[in-house]
Amino acid sequence: MNYGFHLATGGVLAAMRRMDVVANNLAQVNTAGFKPDFVVARERPAERIEGQSPLADPMAPPQELLEKLGGGIRFDRDRIDLTQGSIELTGNQTDLALRGQGFFALTPAGNQRQAQGGRGGRNQPPLEVTRAGAIVVDRDGTLRSADSGRSYMGENGRAIRIDPTMDFRVDNDGRIFQDGDEVARFRIVRPKDVLTLEKQPENILRINGAWERVPDSSVEVQQSALERSAADPITSMVELTRQSRMLESALRMMQYQDQLNGQAIAGLARIA
C-alpha cells in the first residue's frame, strides 16, 4: 500500500473514532450522574519496526525516510473521566447526589451471583455501580434506579427496602432513617483500579476488578439533589467541530495520494 495513503487512512479512522466518542458524550449532557469517555491514542511504530504483521519481513532493509513518519495511530480502550459533575438541588427527597469518590452499588441482575464481602477479587463476580441517584420506591419499598430499574444495594449485600408509606431521610454517610430509626445504609464503593471500570447500558458501570467501600471522609451523600452529567456541551461541540475538520483534511490527503498513484501509473505506462 502507498505509505502516504496508509497514514491518511489512519487519520480518517482516528477522527471518526474521536467523533463517535464526543458525540456520545454530547448526547448524554442531560443524563444525571453520567461520566464522559475520552479516547487514548498513541503513536504506532512503522510496520517493519513493530513487526506484528505476518507479512512483515524482519530482514527487509530499513526505509529511514518513511519510517521517521511513524506507522500512524493506534488506540487503547477508551477511558472514563471521573470528574465530579455539578450538584443540582431538586427538592425531591427521592433524589440523591454523591460528592466525592465512589458509586452506589447495585444488586445483581438476572442470575448473577450476589457480591459479598468488602472487596472484589478474581473469584468474585463483577460489581455493577452507578452515580445516578434518581430513586423510584416500589410498592414493596424497594429503592430502584429510575434510569435502569435496578435496585440499590445496602451494606448487608441485599436490595434496600423501606416502608413505602413513610417519608425517609438520608444523612451524609448514606444511612437511611424513618421515624428516627436507621433502617438501611447505601453501600458506596470504588474500584481499586479505575481502569477496571467498564461502561454498561442504562448509566451503569461495571467494576471488573477489586473494589472497596469508600471511607466516610471521601464521600458525602446529599439528599434532594442530583449530580448533573460531567459532559461539558460547549467543550464537546468545539471538539466535534475540530475533529470534523481533521476528518475533512485526512480525506483530502487520501484523494491527493490517489491522484499521485494515478499519475505514477500513467507515467510508467508511457515509459513502457
PyRosetta script that sets phi, psi and omega in degrees:
from pyrosetta import init, pose_from_sequence

init()
pose = pose_from_sequence("MNYGFHLATGGVLAAMRRMDVVANNLAQVNTAGFKPDFVVARERPAERIEGQSPLADPMAPPQELLEKLGGGIRFDRDRIDLTQGSIELTGNQTDLALRGQGFFALTPAGNQRQAQGGRGGRNQPPLEVTRAGAIVVDRDGTLRSADSGRSYMGENGRAIRIDPTMDFRVDNDGRIFQDGDEVARFRIVRPKDVLTLEKQPENILRINGAWERVPDSSVEVQQSALERSAADPITSMVELTRQSRMLESALRMMQYQDQLNGQAIAGLARIA")
pose.set_psi(1, 144.0)
pose.set_omega(1, 173.6)
pose.set_phi(2, -57.5)
pose.set_psi(2, 128.2)
pose.set_omega(2, -174.3)
pose.set_phi(3, -63.2)
pose.set_psi(3, -41.4)
pose.set_omega(3, 178.3)
pose.set_phi(4, -63.3)
pose.set_psi(4, -39.2)
pose.set_omega(4, 178.1)
pose.set_phi(5, -64.8)
pose.set_psi(5, -38.2)
pose.set_omega(5, 178.3)
pose.set_phi(6, -60.9)
pose.set_psi(6, -46.7)
pose.set_omega(6, -179.5)
pose.set_phi(7, -67.6)
pose.set_psi(7, -38.4)
pose.set_omega(7, 178.7)
pose.set_phi(8, -65.1)
pose.set_psi(8, -40.0)
pose.set_omega(8, 177.2)
pose.set_phi(9, -62.4)
pose.set_psi(9, -40.4)
pose.set_omega(9, 176.6)
pose.set_phi(10, -61.0)
pose.set_psi(10, -37.1)
pose.set_omega(10, 177.2)
pose.set_phi(11, -64.8)
pose.set_psi(11, -39.0)
pose.set_omega(11, 176.9)
pose.set_phi(12, -62.6)
pose.set_psi(12, -47.6)
pose.set_omega(12, -178.6)
pose.set_phi(13, -64.0)
pose.set_psi(13, -38.3)
pose.set_omega(13, 179.6)
pose.set_phi(14, -64.9)
pose.set_psi(14, -44.3)
pose.set_omega(14, 179.8)
pose.set_phi(15, -64.3)
pose.set_psi(15, -40.6)
pose.set_omega(15, 179.3)
pose.set_phi(16, -65.0)
pose.set_psi(16, -39.5)
pose.set_omega(16, 178.8)
pose.set_phi(17, -62.8)
pose.set_psi(17, -46.4)
pose.set_omega(17, -180.0)
pose.set_phi(18, -66.1)
pose.set_psi(18, -37.6)
pose.set_omega(18, 179.1)
pose.set_phi(19, -64.2)
pose.set_psi(19, -39.1)
pose.set_omega(19, 178.4)
pose.set_phi(20, -61.2)
pose.set_psi(20, -45.5)
pose.set_omega(20, -178.0)
pose.set_phi(21, -66.9)
pose.set_psi(21, -45.6)
pose.set_omega(21, -179.1)
pose.set_phi(22, -65.4)
pose.set_psi(22, -39.3)
pose.set_omega(22, 179.4)
pose.set_phi(23, -63.8)
pose.set_psi(23, -38.1)
pose.set_omega(23, 177.4)
pose.set_phi(24, -66.3)
pose.set_psi(24, -42.1)
pose.set_omega(24, 176.5)
pose.set_phi(25, -59.6)
pose.set_psi(25, -42.9)
pose.set_omega(25, -178.5)
pose.set_phi(26, -64.1)
pose.set_psi(26, -35.1)
pose.set_omega(26, -180.0)
pose.set_phi(27, -69.9)
pose.set_psi(27, -16.5)
pose.set_omega(27, -175.9)
pose.set_phi(28, -108.4)
pose.set_psi(28, 20.3)
pose.set_omega(28, -176.4)
pose.set_phi(29, -67.5)
pose.set_psi(29, -18.0)
pose.set_omega(29, 179.1)
pose.set_phi(30, -106.1)
pose.set_psi(30, 10.2)
pose.set_omega(30, -179.8)
pose.set_phi(31, -91.7)
pose.set_psi(31, 116.4)
pose.set_omega(31, -177.2)
pose.set_phi(32, -62.2)
pose.set_psi(32, 133.0)
pose.set_omega(32, 176.1)
pose.set_phi(33, 77.8)
pose.set_psi(33, 5.2)
pose.set_omega(33, -177.5)
pose.set_phi(34, -70.5)
pose.set_psi(34, 140.1)
pose.set_omega(34, 175.7)
pose.set_phi(35, -114.2)
pose.set_psi(35, 121.9)
pose.set_omega(35, -176.1)
pose.set_phi(36, -72.3)
pose.set_psi(36, 159.5)
pose.set_omega(36, 175.7)
pose.set_phi(37, -99.0)
pose.set_psi(37, 160.7)
pose.set_omega(37, 170.0)
pose.set_phi(38, -143.5)
pose.set_psi(38, 150.1)
pose.set_omega(38, -174.1)
pose.set_phi(39, -86.4)
pose.set_psi(39, 137.8)
pose.set_omega(39, 175.2)
pose.set_phi(40, -112.6)
pose.set_psi(40, 113.2)
pose.set_omega(40, -179.1)
pose.set_phi(41, -120.0)
pose.set_psi(41, 151.4)
pose.set_omega(41, 176.5)
pose.set_phi(42, -142.6)
pose.set_psi(42, 160.2)
pose.set_omega(42, -179.3)
pose.set_phi(43, -70.2)
pose.set_psi(43, 135.8)
pose.set_omega(43, 176.6)
pose.set_phi(44, -99.0)
pose.set_psi(44, 131.1)
pose.set_omega(44, 177.6)
pose.set_phi(45, -64.7)
pose.set_psi(45, 162.4)
pose.set_omega(45, 175.2)
pose.set_phi(46, -59.4)
pose.set_psi(46, 153.5)
pose.set_omega(46, -172.8)
pose.set_phi(47, -56.5)
pose.set_psi(47, -42.0)
pose.set_omega(47, -178.2)
pose.set_phi(48, -65.9)
pose.set_psi(48, -35.5)
pose.set_omega(48, -179.2)
pose.set_phi(49, -76.0)
pose.set_psi(49, -43.2)
pose.set_omega(49, -179.8)
pose.set_phi(50, -66.4)
pose.set_psi(50, -44.8)
pose.set_omega(50, 173.8)
pose.set_phi(51, 66.4)
pose.set_psi(51, 25.3)
pose.set_omega(51, 179.9)
pose.set_phi(52, -90.9)
pose.set_psi(52, -17.6)
pose.set_omega(52, -179.0)
pose.set_phi(53, -81.3)
pose.set_psi(53, 135.1)
pose.set_omega(53, 177.0)
pose.set_phi(54, -64.6)
pose.set_psi(54, -15.8)
pose.set_omega(54, 179.9)
pose.set_phi(55, -89.0)
pose.set_psi(55, -8.9)
pose.set_omega(55, -178.5)
pose.set_phi(56, -72.5)
pose.set_psi(56, 135.9)
pose.set_omega(56, 179.5)
pose.set_phi(57, -102.3)
pose.set_psi(57, 109.7)
pose.set_omega(57, -178.3)
pose.set_phi(58, -66.3)
pose.set_psi(58, -17.0)
pose.set_omega(58, -179.8)
pose.set_phi(59, -94.2)
pose.set_psi(59, 0.2)
pose.set_omega(59, -178.9)
pose.set_phi(60, -65.4)
pose.set_psi(60, 143.5)
pose.set_omega(60, 179.5)
pose.set_phi(61, -66.5)
pose.set_psi(61, 146.8)
pose.set_omega(61, -179.8)
pose.set_phi(62, -67.7)
pose.set_psi(62, 146.3)
pose.set_omega(62, 174.5)
pose.set_phi(63, -113.8)
pose.set_psi(63, 77.6)
pose.set_omega(63, -168.5)
pose.set_phi(64, -58.5)
pose.set_psi(64, -40.4)
pose.set_omega(64, -177.8)
pose.set_phi(65, -62.3)
pose.set_psi(65, -44.9)
pose.set_omega(65, -179.5)
pose.set_phi(66, -74.9)
pose.set_psi(66, -38.8)
pose.set_omega(66, -174.7)
pose.set_phi(67, -70.2)
pose.set_psi(67, -19.3)
pose.set_omega(67, 173.4)
pose.set_phi(68, -65.6)
pose.set_psi(68, -21.1)
pose.set_omega(68, 178.5)
pose.set_phi(69, -78.4)
pose.set_psi(69, -11.4)
pose.set_omega(69, -178.5)
pose.set_phi(70, 82.2)
pose.set_psi(70, -175.2)
pose.set_omega(70, -177.9)
pose.set_phi(71, -111.7)
pose.set_psi(71, 14.6)
pose.set_omega(71, 179.9)
pose.set_phi(72, 102.0)
pose.set_psi(72, -144.9)
pose.set_omega(72, -175.0)
pose.set_phi(73, -126.7)
pose.set_psi(73, 142.6)
pose.set_omega(73, 169.5)
pose.set_phi(74, -128.4)
pose.set_psi(74, 155.8)
pose.set_omega(74, -173.1)
pose.set_phi(75, -115.3)
pose.set_psi(75, 141.3)
pose.set_omega(75, 165.9)
pose.set_phi(76, -88.6)
pose.set_psi(76, 176.8)
pose.set_omega(76, 175.4)
pose.set_phi(77, -63.9)
pose.set_psi(77, 140.0)
pose.set_omega(77, 179.9)
pose.set_phi(78, -57.0)
pose.set_psi(78, 142.6)
pose.set_omega(78, 178.1)
pose.set_phi(79, -101.4)
pose.set_psi(79, 162.6)
pose.set_omega(79, -178.5)
pose.set_phi(80, -109.0)
pose.set_psi(80, 127.6)
pose.set_omega(80, 177.8)
pose.set_phi(81, -83.9)
pose.set_psi(81, 111.9)
pose.set_omega(81, -175.3)
pose.set_phi(82, -93.9)
pose.set_psi(82, 22.5)
pose.set_omega(82, 177.9)
pose.set_phi(83, -57.9)
pose.set_psi(83, 139.4)
pose.set_omega(83, 178.5)
pose.set_phi(84, -65.0)
pose.set_psi(84, 129.4)
pose.set_omega(84, 173.7)
pose.set_phi(85, -81.9)
pose.set_psi(85, 162.0)
pose.set_omega(85, 179.1)
pose.set_phi(86, -69.1)
pose.set_psi(86, 150.3)
pose.set_omega(86, -178.6)
pose.set_phi(87, -97.6)
pose.set_psi(87, 127.2)
pose.set_omega(87, -179.6)
pose.set_phi(88, -113.4)
pose.set_psi(88, 122.9)
pose.set_omega(88, 177.7)
pose.set_phi(89, -75.1)
pose.set_psi(89, 132.7)
pose.set_omega(89, -177.8)
pose.set_phi(90, -115.9)
pose.set_psi(90, -22.5)
pose.set_omega(90, -176.8)
pose.set_phi(91, 77.3)
pose.set_psi(91, 2.6)
pose.set_omega(91, -179.1)
pose.set_phi(92, -100.0)
pose.set_psi(92, 122.7)
pose.set_omega(92, -175.5)
pose.set_phi(93, -66.1)
pose.set_psi(93, -18.2)
pose.set_omega(93, 179.8)
pose.set_phi(94, -90.1)
pose.set_psi(94, 9.8)
pose.set_omega(94, 175.4)
pose.set_phi(95, -105.6)
pose.set_psi(95, 133.0)
pose.set_omega(95, 179.4)
pose.set_phi(96, -129.8)
pose.set_psi(96, 145.0)
pose.set_omega(96, 176.2)
pose.set_phi(97, -129.2)
pose.set_psi(97, 146.0)
pose.set_omega(97, 176.0)
pose.set_phi(98, -103.6)
pose.set_psi(98, 128.6)
pose.set_omega(98, 171.6)
pose.set_phi(99, -106.3)
pose.set_psi(99, 123.0)
pose.set_omega(99, -179.7)
pose.set_phi(100, 103.3)
pose.set_psi(100, -154.4)
pose.set_omega(100, -173.8)
pose.set_phi(101, -80.3)
pose.set_psi(101, 164.7)
pose.set_omega(101, 168.7)
pose.set_phi(102, 101.1)
pose.set_psi(102, 172.9)
pose.set_omega(102, -177.9)
pose.set_phi(103, -142.6)
pose.set_psi(103, 153.2)
pose.set_omega(103, 169.7)
pose.set_phi(104, -73.4)
pose.set_psi(104, 129.5)
pose.set_omega(104, 176.3)
pose.set_phi(105, -80.3)
pose.set_psi(105, 143.9)
pose.set_omega(105, 178.1)
pose.set_phi(106, -113.3)
pose.set_psi(106, 148.1)
pose.set_omega(106, 177.0)
pose.set_phi(107, -71.5)
pose.set_psi(107, 152.9)
pose.set_omega(107, -177.8)
pose.set_phi(108, -61.4)
pose.set_psi(108, 147.2)
pose.set_omega(108, 177.2)
pose.set_phi(109, -94.0)
pose.set_psi(109, 149.5)
pose.set_omega(109, 174.5)
pose.set_phi(110, 62.3)
pose.set_psi(110, -126.9)
pose.set_omega(110, -175.7)
pose.set_phi(111, -101.3)
pose.set_psi(111, 15.5)
pose.set_omega(111, 179.0)
pose.set_phi(112, -65.8)
pose.set_psi(112, 147.4)
pose.set_omega(112, 178.1)
pose.set_phi(113, -74.0)
pose.set_psi(113, 151.0)
pose.set_omega(113, -179.2)
pose.set_phi(114, -71.6)
pose.set_psi(114, 136.2)
pose.set_omega(114, 176.6)
pose.set_phi(115, -82.4)
pose.set_psi(115, 123.5)
pose.set_omega(115, -178.8)
pose.set_phi(116, -121.3)
pose.set_psi(116, 169.8)
pose.set_omega(116, 174.7)
pose.set_phi(117, 82.9)
pose.set_psi(117, -178.8)
pose.set_omega(117, -175.0)
pose.set_phi(118, -96.4)
pose.set_psi(118, -5.5)
pose.set_omega(118, -178.7)
pose.set_phi(119, -155.0)
pose.set_psi(119, 157.8)
pose.set_omega(119, 177.6)
pose.set_phi(120, -89.7)
pose.set_psi(120, 164.6)
pose.set_omega(120, 179.3)
pose.set_phi(121, -158.2)
pose.set_psi(121, -175.9)
pose.set_omega(121, -176.3)
pose.set_phi(122, -64.7)
pose.set_psi(122, -31.6)
pose.set_omega(122, -177.1)
pose.set_phi(123, -93.5)
pose.set_psi(123, 7.8)
pose.set_omega(123, -177.5)
pose.set_phi(124, -109.0)
pose.set_psi(124, 144.2)
pose.set_omega(124, 177.9)
pose.set_phi(125, -68.9)
pose.set_psi(125, 156.1)
pose.set_omega(125, 177.1)
pose.set_phi(126, -60.1)
pose.set_psi(126, 151.2)
pose.set_omega(126, 178.5)
pose.set_phi(127, -108.0)
pose.set_psi(127, 130.2)
pose.set_omega(127, 179.5)
pose.set_phi(128, -98.7)
pose.set_psi(128, 137.9)
pose.set_omega(128, -172.3)
pose.set_phi(129, -139.0)
pose.set_psi(129, 170.9)
pose.set_omega(129, 177.8)
pose.set_phi(130, -155.6)
pose.set_psi(130, 155.8)
pose.set_omega(130, 170.5)
pose.set_phi(131, -100.1)
pose.set_psi(131, -5.4)
pose.set_omega(131, -178.9)
pose.set_phi(132, -72.6)
pose.set_psi(132, 126.8)
pose.set_omega(132, -175.3)
pose.set_phi(133, -117.3)
pose.set_psi(133, 15.2)
pose.set_omega(133, 175.5)
pose.set_phi(134, -77.6)
pose.set_psi(134, 117.3)
pose.set_omega(134, -170.8)
pose.set_phi(135, -108.7)
pose.set_psi(135, 142.1)
pose.set_omega(135, 170.4)
pose.set_phi(136, -117.4)
pose.set_psi(136, 131.2)
pose.set_omega(136, 180.0)
pose.set_phi(137, -98.5)
pose.set_psi(137, 117.9)
pose.set_omega(137, 178.3)
pose.set_phi(138, -67.8)
pose.set_psi(138, 169.6)
pose.set_omega(138, 176.8)
pose.set_phi(139, -61.5)
pose.set_psi(139, -30.8)
pose.set_omega(139, 179.9)
pose.set_phi(140, -88.9)
pose.set_psi(140, 4.4)
pose.set_omega(140, 176.9)
pose.set_phi(141, 91.7)
pose.set_psi(141, 3.7)
pose.set_omega(141, 178.4)
pose.set_phi(142, -71.0)
pose.set_psi(142, 133.2)
pose.set_omega(142, 178.0)
pose.set_phi(143, -88.8)
pose.set_psi(143, 120.1)
pose.set_omega(143, -177.2)
pose.set_phi(144, -123.5)
pose.set_psi(144, 154.5)
pose.set_omega(144, 176.1)
pose.set_phi(145, -75.2)
pose.set_psi(145, 131.2)
pose.set_omega(145, 178.2)
pose.set_phi(146, -66.7)
pose.set_psi(146, -23.8)
pose.set_omega(146, -179.0)
pose.set_phi(147, -76.1)
pose.set_psi(147, -45.9)
pose.set_omega(147, -171.5)
pose.set_phi(148, -114.9)
pose.set_psi(148, -17.0)
pose.set_omega(148, -175.2)
pose.set_phi(149, 80.4)
pose.set_psi(149, -0.6)
pose.set_omega(149, 179.8)
pose.set_phi(150, -77.6)
pose.set_psi(150, 147.3)
pose.set_omega(150, -178.6)
pose.set_phi(151, -85.3)
pose.set_psi(151, 145.2)
pose.set_omega(151, 177.6)
pose.set_phi(152, -77.0)
pose.set_psi(152, 145.2)
pose.set_omega(152, -177.9)
pose.set_phi(153, -93.8)
pose.set_psi(153, 137.1)
pose.set_omega(153, 175.2)
pose.set_phi(154, -91.5)
pose.set_psi(154, 177.4)
pose.set_omega(154, -179.8)
pose.set_phi(155, -64.8)
pose.set_psi(155, -20.0)
pose.set_omega(155, 177.8)
pose.set_phi(156, -83.2)
pose.set_psi(156, 1.4)
pose.set_omega(156, 178.5)
pose.set_phi(157, 84.1)
pose.set_psi(157, 3.0)
pose.set_omega(157, -179.9)
pose.set_phi(158, -116.2)
pose.set_psi(158, 168.3)
pose.set_omega(158, -179.7)
pose.set_phi(159, -61.8)
pose.set_psi(159, 140.1)
pose.set_omega(159, 179.9)
pose.set_phi(160, -77.4)
pose.set_psi(160, 129.6)
pose.set_omega(160, 176.6)
pose.set_phi(161, -129.4)
pose.set_psi(161, 138.5)
pose.set_omega(161, 178.2)
pose.set_phi(162, -130.2)
pose.set_psi(162, 177.6)
pose.set_omega(162, 174.4)
pose.set_phi(163, -79.1)
pose.set_psi(163, 112.4)
pose.set_omega(163, -175.2)
pose.set_phi(164, -69.4)
pose.set_psi(164, -11.7)
pose.set_omega(164, -178.3)
pose.set_phi(165, -89.2)
pose.set_psi(165, -4.4)
pose.set_omega(165, -176.0)
pose.set_phi(166, -120.0)
pose.set_psi(166, 152.1)
pose.set_omega(166, 171.8)
pose.set_phi(167, -69.9)
pose.set_psi(167, 162.0)
pose.set_omega(167, 177.4)
pose.set_phi(168, -138.0)
pose.set_psi(168, 156.9)
pose.set_omega(168, 178.6)
pose.set_phi(169, -126.6)
pose.set_psi(169, 140.3)
pose.set_omega(169, 178.9)
pose.set_phi(170, -119.0)
pose.set_psi(170, 126.2)
pose.set_omega(170, 179.8)
pose.set_phi(171, -88.1)
pose.set_psi(171, -178.9)
pose.set_omega(171, -175.2)
pose.set_phi(172, -65.3)
pose.set_psi(172, -20.0)
pose.set_omega(172, 179.8)
pose.set_phi(173, -92.3)
pose.set_psi(173, 0.9)
pose.set_omega(173, 179.3)
pose.set_phi(174, 87.7)
pose.set_psi(174, 11.8)
pose.set_omega(174, 176.9)
pose.set_phi(175, -82.5)
pose.set_psi(175, 139.2)
pose.set_omega(175, -177.0)
pose.set_phi(176, -105.3)
pose.set_psi(176, 128.9)
pose.set_omega(176, -178.4)
pose.set_phi(177, -120.3)
pose.set_psi(177, 140.8)
pose.set_omega(177, 171.1)
pose.set_phi(178, -135.9)
pose.set_psi(178, 128.4)
pose.set_omega(178, -178.9)
pose.set_phi(179, 54.5)
pose.set_psi(179, 35.9)
pose.set_omega(179, 176.7)
pose.set_phi(180, 84.1)
pose.set_psi(180, -7.7)
pose.set_omega(180, -178.0)
pose.set_phi(181, -105.9)
pose.set_psi(181, 142.0)
pose.set_omega(181, 175.5)
pose.set_phi(182, -76.4)
pose.set_psi(182, 122.3)
pose.set_omega(182, -176.5)
pose.set_phi(183, -109.5)
pose.set_psi(183, -19.3)
pose.set_omega(183, 179.8)
pose.set_phi(184, -170.0)
pose.set_psi(184, 173.0)
pose.set_omega(184, 176.1)
pose.set_phi(185, -147.5)
pose.set_psi(185, 135.1)
pose.set_omega(185, 178.7)
pose.set_phi(186, -67.3)
pose.set_psi(186, 138.8)
pose.set_omega(186, 171.0)
pose.set_phi(187, -87.0)
pose.set_psi(187, 117.3)
pose.set_omega(187, -179.4)
pose.set_phi(188, -114.7)
pose.set_psi(188, 122.6)
pose.set_omega(188, -171.9)
pose.set_phi(189, -129.4)
pose.set_psi(189, 170.7)
pose.set_omega(189, 173.9)
pose.set_phi(190, -146.4)
pose.set_psi(190, 150.9)
pose.set_omega(190, 176.5)
pose.set_phi(191, -75.8)
pose.set_psi(191, 147.4)
pose.set_omega(191, 174.9)
pose.set_phi(192, -74.2)
pose.set_psi(192, -24.8)
pose.set_omega(192, 176.4)
pose.set_phi(193, -131.3)
pose.set_psi(193, 114.8)
pose.set_omega(193, -175.8)
pose.set_phi(194, -63.8)
pose.set_psi(194, -19.3)
pose.set_omega(194, 179.6)
pose.set_phi(195, -72.3)
pose.set_psi(195, -11.2)
pose.set_omega(195, 177.5)
pose.set_phi(196, -85.9)
pose.set_psi(196, -2.2)
pose.set_omega(196, 177.4)
pose.set_phi(197, -76.2)
pose.set_psi(197, 136.5)
pose.set_omega(197, 179.8)
pose.set_phi(198, -134.9)
pose.set_psi(198, 130.4)
pose.set_omega(198, -179.9)
pose.set_phi(199, -68.3)
pose.set_psi(199, 140.8)
pose.set_omega(199, 175.0)
pose.set_phi(200, -126.9)
pose.set_psi(200, 165.6)
pose.set_omega(200, 176.7)
pose.set_phi(201, -63.3)
pose.set_psi(201, 164.1)
pose.set_omega(201, 172.8)
pose.set_phi(202, 63.6)
pose.set_psi(202, 37.8)
pose.set_omega(202, 174.3)
pose.set_phi(203, 61.6)
pose.set_psi(203, 36.1)
pose.set_omega(203, 178.9)
pose.set_phi(204, -114.4)
pose.set_psi(204, 144.2)
pose.set_omega(204, 172.4)
pose.set_phi(205, -118.7)
pose.set_psi(205, 150.1)
pose.set_omega(205, 179.3)
pose.set_phi(206, -115.4)
pose.set_psi(206, 130.2)
pose.set_omega(206, 173.8)
pose.set_phi(207, -92.5)
pose.set_psi(207, 111.4)
pose.set_omega(207, -176.9)
pose.set_phi(208, -93.2)
pose.set_psi(208, 3.3)
pose.set_omega(208, 179.5)
pose.set_phi(209, -131.2)
pose.set_psi(209, -154.0)
pose.set_omega(209, -177.7)
pose.set_phi(210, -70.8)
pose.set_psi(210, 146.0)
pose.set_omega(210, 177.9)
pose.set_phi(211, -139.5)
pose.set_psi(211, 165.8)
pose.set_omega(211, -179.3)
pose.set_phi(212, -149.1)
pose.set_psi(212, 158.7)
pose.set_omega(212, 174.8)
pose.set_phi(213, -69.5)
pose.set_psi(213, 144.7)
pose.set_omega(213, -179.3)
pose.set_phi(214, -83.7)
pose.set_psi(214, 129.4)
pose.set_omega(214, 176.9)
pose.set_phi(215, -60.2)
pose.set_psi(215, 147.2)
pose.set_omega(215, -178.5)
pose.set_phi(216, -57.1)
pose.set_psi(216, -30.5)
pose.set_omega(216, -177.9)
pose.set_phi(217, -72.7)
pose.set_psi(217, -13.9)
pose.set_omega(217, -175.7)
pose.set_phi(218, -102.4)
pose.set_psi(218, -3.7)
pose.set_omega(218, -177.6)
pose.set_phi(219, -147.8)
pose.set_psi(219, 149.3)
pose.set_omega(219, 176.7)
pose.set_phi(220, -136.8)
pose.set_psi(220, 130.6)
pose.set_omega(220, 176.9)
pose.set_phi(221, -96.0)
pose.set_psi(221, 127.2)
pose.set_omega(221, 180.0)
pose.set_phi(222, -116.0)
pose.set_psi(222, 119.9)
pose.set_omega(222, 179.4)
pose.set_phi(223, -82.1)
pose.set_psi(223, 156.2)
pose.set_omega(223, -179.7)
pose.set_phi(224, 61.6)
pose.set_psi(224, 36.7)
pose.set_omega(224, 178.5)
pose.set_phi(225, -153.1)
pose.set_psi(225, 158.5)
pose.set_omega(225, 176.6)
pose.set_phi(226, -131.9)
pose.set_psi(226, 143.6)
pose.set_omega(226, 171.8)
pose.set_phi(227, -81.7)
pose.set_psi(227, 122.4)
pose.set_omega(227, 179.6)
pose.set_phi(228, -74.9)
pose.set_psi(228, 164.6)
pose.set_omega(228, 177.7)
pose.set_phi(229, -56.9)
pose.set_psi(229, 139.6)
pose.set_omega(229, 177.7)
pose.set_phi(230, -82.6)
pose.set_psi(230, -3.5)
pose.set_omega(230, 177.8)
pose.set_phi(231, -76.1)
pose.set_psi(231, 127.3)
pose.set_omega(231, -179.8)
pose.set_phi(232, -92.2)
pose.set_psi(232, 115.2)
pose.set_omega(232, -176.4)
pose.set_phi(233, -63.9)
pose.set_psi(233, -35.8)
pose.set_omega(233, -178.6)
pose.set_phi(234, -68.7)
pose.set_psi(234, -47.8)
pose.set_omega(234, 178.5)
pose.set_phi(235, -61.0)
pose.set_psi(235, -40.4)
pose.set_omega(235, -179.4)
pose.set_phi(236, -65.0)
pose.set_psi(236, -41.2)
pose.set_omega(236, 179.4)
pose.set_phi(237, -65.4)
pose.set_psi(237, -41.7)
pose.set_omega(237, 178.5)
pose.set_phi(238, -62.7)
pose.set_psi(238, -44.2)
pose.set_omega(238, -179.3)
pose.set_phi(239, -67.7)
pose.set_psi(239, -36.0)
pose.set_omega(239, 178.3)
pose.set_phi(240, -64.1)
pose.set_psi(240, -41.0)
pose.set_omega(240, 177.5)
pose.set_phi(241, -65.3)
pose.set_psi(241, -41.6)
pose.set_omega(241, -179.4)
pose.set_phi(242, -63.9)
pose.set_psi(242, -43.6)
pose.set_omega(242, 179.9)
pose.set_phi(243, -68.8)
pose.set_psi(243, -31.4)
pose.set_omega(243, 176.6)
pose.set_phi(244, -63.4)
pose.set_psi(244, -40.7)
pose.set_omega(244, 178.7)
pose.set_phi(245, -68.8)
pose.set_psi(245, -37.3)
pose.set_omega(245, 177.5)
pose.set_phi(246, -65.6)
pose.set_psi(246, -36.6)
pose.set_omega(246, 177.0)
pose.set_phi(247, -63.6)
pose.set_psi(247, -43.8)
pose.set_omega(247, 178.6)
pose.set_phi(248, -61.6)
pose.set_psi(248, -40.4)
pose.set_omega(248, 179.8)
pose.set_phi(249, -65.0)
pose.set_psi(249, -42.7)
pose.set_omega(249, 179.9)
pose.set_phi(250, -66.2)
pose.set_psi(250, -36.6)
pose.set_omega(250, 177.9)
pose.set_phi(251, -66.6)
pose.set_psi(251, -39.2)
pose.set_omega(251, 176.8)
pose.set_phi(252, -64.1)
pose.set_psi(252, -36.7)
pose.set_omega(252, 178.1)
pose.set_phi(253, -65.9)
pose.set_psi(253, -38.0)
pose.set_omega(253, 176.0)
pose.set_phi(254, -61.5)
pose.set_psi(254, -43.4)
pose.set_omega(254, 178.2)
pose.set_phi(255, -63.0)
pose.set_psi(255, -39.5)
pose.set_omega(255, 179.5)
pose.set_phi(256, -64.1)
pose.set_psi(256, -44.2)
pose.set_omega(256, 178.8)
pose.set_phi(257, -64.2)
pose.set_psi(257, -36.6)
pose.set_omega(257, 177.8)
pose.set_phi(258, -64.0)
pose.set_psi(258, -40.9)
pose.set_omega(258, 177.6)
pose.set_phi(259, -64.2)
pose.set_psi(259, -40.5)
pose.set_omega(259, 178.0)
pose.set_phi(260, -62.2)
pose.set_psi(260, -41.1)
pose.set_omega(260, 177.7)
pose.set_phi(261, -61.7)
pose.set_psi(261, -42.2)
pose.set_omega(261, 179.9)
pose.set_phi(262, -63.3)
pose.set_psi(262, -41.3)
pose.set_omega(262, 179.2)
pose.set_phi(263, -66.4)
pose.set_psi(263, -39.6)
pose.set_omega(263, 178.8)
pose.set_phi(264, -64.2)
pose.set_psi(264, -43.1)
pose.set_omega(264, -179.8)
pose.set_phi(265, -65.0)
pose.set_psi(265, -41.0)
pose.set_omega(265, 179.4)
pose.set_phi(266, -64.3)
pose.set_psi(266, -40.0)
pose.set_omega(266, 178.9)
pose.set_phi(267, -65.6)
pose.set_psi(267, -41.3)
pose.set_omega(267, 177.2)
pose.set_phi(268, -65.2)
pose.set_psi(268, -35.8)
pose.set_omega(268, 179.1)
pose.set_phi(269, -64.4)
pose.set_psi(269, -38.1)
pose.set_omega(269, 179.7)
pose.set_phi(270, -67.8)
pose.set_psi(270, -38.1)
pose.set_omega(270, 179.1)
pose.set_phi(271, -65.2)
pose.set_psi(271, -42.9)
pose.set_omega(271, 179.0)
pose.set_phi(272, -65.4)
pose.dump_pdb("model.pdb")
